[in-house]
Amino acid sequence: MRRIQMVAETKPRSLVIVQLSGGNDALNTVIPYGDGLYYDWRKEVRIEQDRVLKINNHLGFNPALRSIKNLWDNEKVAVINGVGYPEPNRSHFRSIDIWNTGESVGIGESGWLGRALREIDPNGENPIAGVNFGKGLPRALSCKGVPVASVSDLENYGLFPDIQGERSRDLALSAFSQIYGSAMAHDNVAQFIGQTGIDALKGADILRTAPAQYSSPIEYANNPIAQSMKSIAQVLTADIGTRVFYTQHGSFDTHAAELDTHTKLWTETSDAIGDFMEDMKEHNLEDDVLILVWSEFGRRIKDNSAGTDHGSGGTAFVIGGTVNGGLYGDYPSLKETDQLEGDLHFNNDFRSIYSTIAERWLGVDPSIVSNGYFEQHEFISPLAYN
């Protein structure tokens, strides 16, 4: 039995999203090593029993997830099994959009994190309430009136970073500000462009201060996901007002050479998360950060000899110092009669995860964030407001 306690909200909490782009093989992530059907279906692309990091007599982690297993042993990992949505779509673009917007029937107009940020900061006063580390802007963060920063390199982030000399840069920034400020006086489109420019200016000035304030004994690996997690740690420890962080790693689209690729990607991801959590512990922030790890879909139950094709029924992780660690939801059956056209059947709607995080972690209306009313999990204790 898990002991669920009410947790009082004392200060703003932060949410970190790690997207496993490409469709992570859930069956080879949390492995049903105690079910002989796993080895019947997976003739080649499988993890042998003696290599599995055992959770119980039935399930275990892929050996590449050793750092996450260490967090599991300390009850800081919630594993949500069988995650998906009705009538699953095996297109990367469509399924990612469904996860990003929380809309599985029509086309969503805004992202679930964008809506959460709008609830947190309804007047859009904080230009760095949400920050993406990577290229472009994930749809999950998009929402009208919600400013979001997107950073590819925090160490060199800012407007006109290549201009030499402080006075020259100040003159360029002043001109930039005047251009976008004057745009505000014109039509709606110009006003939007102008506001975006002003927000970028403000956000750049704030974010560029974070690396200089950061000090840590943790040595992150020299790979993209580790460096993104380090950047998140730098901004988070600077305490400059960012509530939602987003990054991604991949590609987990393992149609071929899966065993080597999957091992490499998960080793990088797991170790990066492990280092990040240790960093948070060093800065006494372990209880104030929540990480959600997700992928747009799983892979098919039967391998294709060297890899696996697009499927459904995935696995998500929620990680943090105050997480009620454990397994949530039944692991989908591998029996042929229980499969969905060769895929795992989902039994946990991903929007239940969103709803839980919205209300119990961010303290905002879950129905707005998750696009409806969904049963919540107990991986986070309900907030108790003083």
C-alpha positions as CSV (number, residue, x, y, z in Angstrom):
1,M,0.0,0.0,0.0
2,R,1.2,3.5,-0.9
3,R,1.0,6.1,1.9
4,I,-0.6,9.1,0.2
5,Q,-0.3,12.4,2.2
6,M,-1.6,15.9,1.5
7,V,1.3,18.2,0.5
8,A,1.2,21.9,1.3
9,E,2.3,24.2,-1.5
10,T,5.1,26.4,-0.2
11,K,6.7,27.8,-3.3
12,P,6.3,27.6,-7.1
13,R,7.0,24.2,-8.5
14,S,8.7,23.5,-11.8
15,L,7.8,20.9,-14.5
16,V,10.4,19.4,-16.9
17,I,9.2,17.6,-20.0
18,V,11.4,15.1,-21.7
19,Q,10.0,13.9,-25.1
20,L,11.4,10.7,-26.5
21,S,11.0,11.6,-30.2
22,G,10.3,8.9,-32.7
23,G,8.2,6.4,-30.8
24,N,10.0,4.6,-27.9
25,D,9.8,0.8,-27.7
26,A,7.9,0.4,-24.4
27,L,8.2,-3.3,-24.5
28,N,12.0,-3.1,-24.4
29,T,11.9,-0.2,-21.8
30,V,9.8,-1.8,-19.0
31,I,10.3,-5.4,-19.9
32,P,7.7,-8.2,-19.0
33,Y,10.6,-10.6,-18.6
34,G,8.4,-12.9,-16.5
35,D,6.0,-13.5,-19.4
36,G,7.2,-16.1,-21.8
37,L,5.1,-14.5,-24.6
38,Y,7.5,-11.6,-24.6
39,Y,10.3,-14.0,-25.8
40,D,7.9,-15.8,-28.2
41,W,7.0,-12.5,-29.9
42,R,10.5,-11.0,-29.7
43,K,12.7,-13.5,-31.4
44,E,15.6,-11.0,-32.0
45,V,14.9,-7.6,-30.5
46,R,14.7,-8.5,-26.9
47,I,16.5,-8.3,-23.5
48,E,17.4,-11.6,-21.9
49,Q,16.2,-12.2,-18.4
50,D,19.6,-12.2,-16.8
51,R,20.2,-8.6,-18.0
52,V,16.9,-7.1,-16.9
53,L,17.0,-4.7,-13.9
54,K,14.2,-6.3,-12.0
55,I,11.3,-4.3,-10.5
56,N,9.4,-7.4,-9.4
57,N,8.9,-11.0,-10.5
58,H,7.2,-9.9,-13.8
59,L,8.6,-6.5,-14.9
60,G,12.0,-4.9,-15.0
61,F,13.9,-2.0,-16.6
62,N,16.1,-2.2,-19.7
63,P,19.7,-2.3,-18.4
64,A,20.4,1.0,-20.1
65,L,18.1,2.6,-17.5
66,R,20.4,2.0,-14.6
67,S,20.3,5.6,-13.4
68,I,16.5,5.6,-13.5
69,K,16.5,2.3,-11.7
70,N,18.5,3.9,-8.9
71,L,15.9,6.6,-8.6
72,W,13.2,3.9,-8.6
73,D,14.9,2.1,-5.7
74,N,14.6,5.4,-3.8
75,E,10.9,5.6,-4.6
76,K,11.2,8.6,-6.9
77,V,9.9,7.1,-10.1
78,A,6.3,6.4,-11.1
79,V,5.9,4.1,-14.1
80,I,2.6,4.5,-15.9
81,N,1.9,1.4,-18.0
82,G,-0.2,1.1,-21.2
83,V,-0.3,4.9,-21.9
84,G,-2.2,6.0,-25.0
85,Y,-5.6,7.2,-26.3
86,P,-8.6,5.7,-28.1
87,E,-8.2,4.9,-31.8
88,P,-4.4,5.3,-31.8
89,N,-2.7,6.9,-34.8
90,R,0.6,5.5,-35.9
91,S,1.7,8.7,-37.7
92,H,4.5,10.5,-35.9
93,F,3.2,13.9,-36.8
94,R,-0.4,13.2,-35.9
95,S,0.3,11.4,-32.7
96,I,2.7,14.0,-31.5
97,D,0.1,16.7,-32.2
98,I,-2.5,14.7,-30.2
99,W,-0.1,14.5,-27.2
100,N,0.9,18.1,-27.6
101,T,-2.7,19.5,-27.7
102,G,-4.6,16.9,-25.7
103,E,-7.1,16.7,-28.6
104,S,-7.4,13.2,-30.1
105,V,-10.5,13.7,-32.4
106,G,-10.1,17.1,-34.0
107,I,-7.2,19.4,-34.5
108,G,-6.3,21.2,-31.3
109,E,-5.8,25.0,-31.3
110,S,-3.4,25.2,-28.4
111,G,-0.9,23.2,-26.5
112,W,-1.6,21.6,-23.1
113,L,1.5,23.3,-21.5
114,G,0.6,26.6,-23.2
115,R,-2.8,26.4,-21.5
116,A,-1.2,25.6,-18.2
117,L,1.1,28.6,-18.5
118,R,-1.9,30.8,-19.4
119,E,-3.5,29.7,-16.1
120,I,-0.3,30.4,-14.2
121,D,0.3,33.8,-15.8
122,P,-2.9,35.0,-17.3
123,N,-1.6,38.4,-18.3
124,G,1.5,37.0,-20.0
125,E,3.8,39.1,-17.8
126,N,6.6,36.6,-17.5
127,P,8.4,36.1,-20.9
128,I,10.3,33.1,-19.6
129,A,7.6,31.2,-17.7
130,G,8.1,28.5,-20.3
131,V,11.4,27.6,-22.0
132,N,12.2,25.1,-24.6
133,F,15.7,23.8,-25.0
134,G,16.1,22.8,-28.6
135,K,15.2,24.0,-32.0
136,G,11.8,25.4,-32.9
137,L,8.8,25.5,-30.6
138,P,6.9,22.4,-29.5
139,R,3.2,22.7,-30.1
140,A,2.7,21.7,-26.5
141,L,3.9,25.2,-25.4
142,S,1.9,27.1,-28.0
143,C,-1.0,29.2,-26.8
144,K,-2.2,32.7,-27.8
145,G,-0.9,35.4,-25.4
146,V,1.6,33.1,-23.8
147,P,5.3,34.1,-24.4
148,V,7.7,31.2,-24.5
149,A,11.5,31.2,-25.1
150,S,13.2,28.7,-27.3
151,V,17.0,28.2,-26.6
152,S,19.4,26.1,-28.6
153,D,22.6,27.1,-26.7
154,L,22.1,28.8,-23.3
155,E,25.8,29.8,-23.0
156,N,25.5,32.0,-26.1
157,Y,21.8,32.8,-25.8
158,G,20.7,36.4,-26.3
159,L,20.0,39.0,-29.0
160,F,23.0,40.0,-31.1
161,P,25.5,37.9,-29.1
162,D,28.1,38.2,-31.8
163,I,28.3,42.0,-31.6
164,Q,31.5,42.9,-29.9
165,G,31.6,45.6,-27.4
166,E,29.0,46.4,-24.7
167,R,28.2,49.9,-26.1
168,S,27.7,48.6,-29.7
169,R,25.4,45.8,-28.4
170,D,23.4,48.3,-26.2
171,L,22.8,50.5,-29.3
172,A,21.6,47.5,-31.3
173,L,19.3,46.4,-28.6
174,S,17.9,49.9,-28.2
175,A,17.2,50.1,-31.9
176,F,15.6,46.6,-31.7
177,S,13.4,47.8,-28.9
178,Q,12.3,50.9,-30.7
179,I,11.4,49.0,-33.9
180,Y,9.2,46.5,-32.1
181,G,7.8,49.1,-29.7
182,S,6.6,51.2,-32.6
183,A,5.0,48.2,-34.2
184,M,2.7,47.9,-31.3
185,A,0.8,51.0,-32.4
186,H,-0.4,49.4,-35.7
187,D,-2.8,46.6,-36.6
188,N,-3.3,43.3,-34.8
189,V,-0.7,41.4,-36.8
190,A,1.9,44.2,-36.2
191,Q,0.9,44.3,-32.6
192,F,1.5,40.5,-32.3
193,I,4.9,40.8,-34.0
194,G,5.8,43.7,-31.8
195,Q,4.8,42.0,-28.6
196,T,6.8,38.9,-29.7
197,G,9.8,41.0,-30.3
198,I,9.6,42.8,-26.9
199,D,9.1,39.4,-25.1
200,A,12.2,38.0,-26.9
201,L,14.2,41.1,-25.8
202,K,13.1,40.7,-22.2
203,G,13.5,37.0,-22.1
204,A,17.0,37.1,-23.6
205,D,18.2,39.6,-21.0
206,I,16.9,37.4,-18.2
207,L,18.0,34.0,-19.4
208,R,21.5,35.1,-20.3
209,T,22.3,35.7,-16.6
210,A,21.6,32.1,-15.6
211,P,24.9,30.3,-16.5
212,A,27.0,32.8,-14.5
213,Q,25.0,32.1,-11.4
214,Y,25.3,28.4,-11.6
215,S,27.8,26.3,-9.6
216,S,27.6,22.5,-9.3
217,P,29.9,19.5,-8.7
218,I,27.8,17.4,-11.2
219,E,29.6,16.7,-14.5
220,Y,27.0,16.2,-17.3
221,A,28.0,14.1,-20.3
222,N,28.8,15.7,-23.6
223,N,25.6,14.7,-25.5
224,P,22.5,16.7,-26.5
225,I,20.1,15.5,-23.8
226,A,22.7,15.8,-21.0
227,Q,23.6,19.3,-22.1
228,S,19.9,20.2,-22.3
229,M,19.3,18.9,-18.7
230,K,22.3,20.9,-17.6
231,S,20.8,24.1,-19.2
232,I,17.6,23.4,-17.4
233,A,19.4,23.0,-14.1
234,Q,21.2,26.3,-14.7
235,V,18.0,28.2,-15.3
236,L,16.1,26.4,-12.5
237,T,18.8,27.1,-9.9
238,A,19.0,30.8,-10.9
239,D,15.3,31.1,-9.7
240,I,14.4,33.6,-12.5
241,G,10.7,32.5,-12.7
242,T,10.6,29.7,-15.3
243,R,7.9,27.1,-14.4
244,V,7.9,24.8,-17.4
245,F,10.9,23.4,-19.2
246,Y,10.8,21.3,-22.4
247,T,13.4,19.2,-24.2
248,Q,13.6,16.1,-26.4
249,H,15.9,13.4,-27.5
250,G,16.0,10.8,-30.2
251,S,15.3,9.4,-32.7
252,F,13.7,6.4,-31.0
253,D,12.2,5.4,-34.4
254,T,14.0,2.1,-34.4
255,H,12.8,0.2,-37.5
256,A,16.3,-1.3,-37.7
257,A,19.4,-1.8,-35.5
258,E,17.2,-1.3,-32.5
259,L,19.2,-3.0,-29.8
260,D,22.3,-0.7,-30.3
261,T,20.3,2.5,-31.0
262,H,17.9,2.0,-28.1
263,T,20.6,1.2,-25.7
264,K,22.6,4.3,-26.7
265,L,19.6,6.6,-26.5
266,W,18.3,5.3,-23.2
267,T,21.8,5.3,-21.6
268,E,22.1,9.0,-22.5
269,T,18.6,9.9,-21.4
270,S,18.7,7.9,-18.1
271,D,22.1,9.2,-17.1
272,A,21.1,12.7,-18.0
273,I,18.0,12.5,-15.8
274,G,20.0,10.8,-13.0
275,D,22.6,13.6,-13.1
276,F,19.9,16.3,-13.2
277,M,18.2,14.8,-10.1
278,E,21.5,14.7,-8.3
279,D,22.0,18.3,-9.2
280,M,18.6,19.2,-7.9
281,K,19.5,17.4,-4.6
282,E,22.7,19.4,-4.4
283,H,20.7,22.6,-4.7
284,N,17.9,21.5,-2.3
285,L,15.4,21.6,-5.2
286,E,14.7,17.9,-5.5
287,D,11.2,18.2,-4.0
288,D,10.3,21.2,-6.2
289,V,10.9,19.6,-9.6
290,L,8.8,17.1,-11.5
291,I,9.9,15.3,-14.7
292,L,7.6,13.8,-17.2
293,V,9.1,11.4,-19.8
294,W,6.9,10.4,-22.7
295,S,6.9,9.3,-26.3
296,E,4.2,9.6,-29.0
297,F,3.6,5.9,-29.3
298,G,5.1,2.5,-28.6
299,R,6.3,-0.2,-31.1
300,R,4.6,-3.3,-32.4
301,I,4.7,-6.4,-30.2
302,K,6.4,-8.6,-32.8
303,D,9.8,-7.5,-34.0
304,N,10.8,-7.3,-37.7
305,S,14.1,-9.2,-37.1
306,A,16.4,-6.1,-36.5
307,G,13.9,-3.5,-35.3
308,T,10.3,-2.8,-34.5
309,D,7.6,-0.8,-36.4
310,H,5.1,1.9,-35.2
311,G,2.7,0.6,-32.6
312,S,0.6,1.9,-29.6
313,G,0.4,1.4,-25.9
314,G,3.4,3.1,-24.5
315,T,5.1,3.8,-21.1
316,A,5.6,7.1,-19.4
317,F,7.7,8.0,-16.4
318,V,7.1,10.7,-13.7
319,I,10.2,11.4,-11.6
320,G,10.7,13.7,-8.7
321,G,11.6,13.9,-5.0
322,T,7.9,14.0,-3.9
323,V,6.6,11.4,-6.4
324,N,4.7,8.5,-5.0
325,G,6.9,5.9,-6.7
326,G,5.5,2.7,-8.0
327,L,3.7,1.0,-10.9
328,Y,0.4,2.6,-12.1
329,G,-2.0,0.7,-14.4
330,D,-1.8,-2.9,-15.5
331,Y,0.8,-3.9,-18.0
332,P,-1.0,-4.6,-21.3
333,S,-1.5,-8.3,-22.1
334,L,0.7,-9.9,-24.8
335,K,-1.9,-12.6,-25.6
336,E,-2.8,-12.4,-29.3
337,T,-6.6,-12.2,-28.5
338,D,-5.9,-9.1,-26.3
339,Q,-3.8,-7.3,-28.8
340,L,-4.9,-4.3,-30.9
341,E,-3.9,-5.3,-34.4
342,G,-0.5,-6.5,-33.2
343,D,-0.1,-3.7,-30.7
344,L,-0.3,-3.3,-27.0
345,H,-3.8,-2.1,-25.9
346,F,-3.7,1.2,-24.0
347,N,-5.4,1.2,-20.6
348,N,-4.2,4.7,-19.3
349,D,-5.3,7.8,-21.2
350,F,-2.3,10.1,-21.4
351,R,-4.6,13.0,-20.4
352,S,-5.0,11.5,-17.0
353,I,-1.3,12.2,-16.5
354,Y,-1.8,15.8,-17.7
355,S,-4.8,16.2,-15.4
356,T,-2.9,14.9,-12.4
357,I,0.1,17.2,-13.0
358,A,-2.1,20.2,-13.7
359,E,-4.1,20.1,-10.5
360,R,-1.7,18.4,-8.1
361,W,1.6,19.9,-9.2
362,L,0.9,23.2,-11.0
363,G,-2.3,24.0,-9.1
364,V,-4.3,24.9,-12.2
365,D,-7.7,23.8,-13.6
366,P,-7.1,20.2,-14.9
367,S,-10.1,20.3,-17.3
368,I,-8.6,23.3,-19.2
369,V,-5.1,21.8,-19.4
370,S,-6.1,18.2,-20.3
371,N,-9.1,19.2,-22.6
372,G,-11.7,17.5,-20.4
373,Y,-12.3,15.5,-17.3
374,F,-10.0,12.5,-16.8
375,E,-9.4,10.2,-13.8
376,Q,-6.3,11.2,-11.9
377,H,-3.4,9.1,-10.7
378,E,-1.9,9.0,-7.2
379,F,1.7,9.5,-8.3
380,I,1.5,13.0,-6.8
381,S,-0.3,13.7,-3.5
382,P,-3.1,16.3,-3.7
383,L,-2.1,19.8,-2.8
384,A,-3.2,21.2,0.6
385,Y,-3.6,25.0,0.5
386,N,-3.0,26.9,3.6
